[in-house]
Amino acid sequence: MKRKKLLVLLILLCLIILAGAVIVAKPYVNRYFCVGCGDCVKHCPTQAISIVSGKAVIDAELCIDCGLCIKSCNFQAIRKAK
């Protein structure tokens, strides 16, 4: 019985570690630098970016972390979270 509990705990620990490795920091918009030009919206392949109140907003659920928005932003308003 004790071995079974230990095995279950070990499996759970492995799953937690693997889940942590899968979590990727998504790009974010620095609203101070964003001018709302929409270039990032045009380049986003999943339509994860929209302009709200004149600033870009990234939907983390739709974002596939391709980095095209970062490359397309001439104002360096979109950055990779660390």
N, C-alpha and C positions, 0 to 999 in steps of 0.2 A: 504494500500500500504506500509506504514511504517513497519507494522508487518511482511509483506511478506519479505521485505529486511532484517529485523532483523533475521528472521528465516533462511534465506539463509546464512547470515553471521555466524550464530551459527552453522549451519550444516558444513560449510566450515572450521570453527575453529575446530570442532570435528574431521573432516577428517584429518586435518593437524596434530593434536595431535596424532591420531591413527597411521598415517603414520610414525611419529617420533618414536613411540614405536616399530614399526615393523623393523626399520632399526637396523641391528645388525653389530657390528664391526667384520669384518672377520679377520682371521689370516694373518699375514704378515711375510715376510722373512727378517731377518737381514742379509744383504749380507756380512757383516764383518765376521760373524760366519759360514755362509754356505760354505761347502766344495764341494758341488755338488755331493754327494755320490748317490743320487737318492732313498734313502729309503722312503722319503715322496711320491715320484712319485708312487712307488710300492703299498703304503698303501692307496692312495686316491681313493675312490670308484667312483668318477665322472670324473677322469682324468683331474682335474682342475690344476694340477701342472706339469710343464715341466722344463727341465734344459735348460737354455739359457746362452750362454757364460760361462758355468761352474758353474752357480748358479741357485737355484730353483726360479721359478716365479709362483705365484698363480693367476689364472684367477678368479677374483671376481664374474664373471657372472656364472661360473660353480660351484664354491665353495658352499657347503651346510652347512658349519660351523660345521662339525661333530667332529673336533678336532683330528682325527687320525694322521694327519700330525704332529701335535704338539707332540703327544705321541711317534711317530716313530723317531723323530729327536734326535739322540744321541749327537748332538752338540748344542742343544738349540737355533737353528737358526730361528725356526719358533715359533712365539709368538702370543698371543691374543692381538689385538689392544684394548686399553683402551678407 
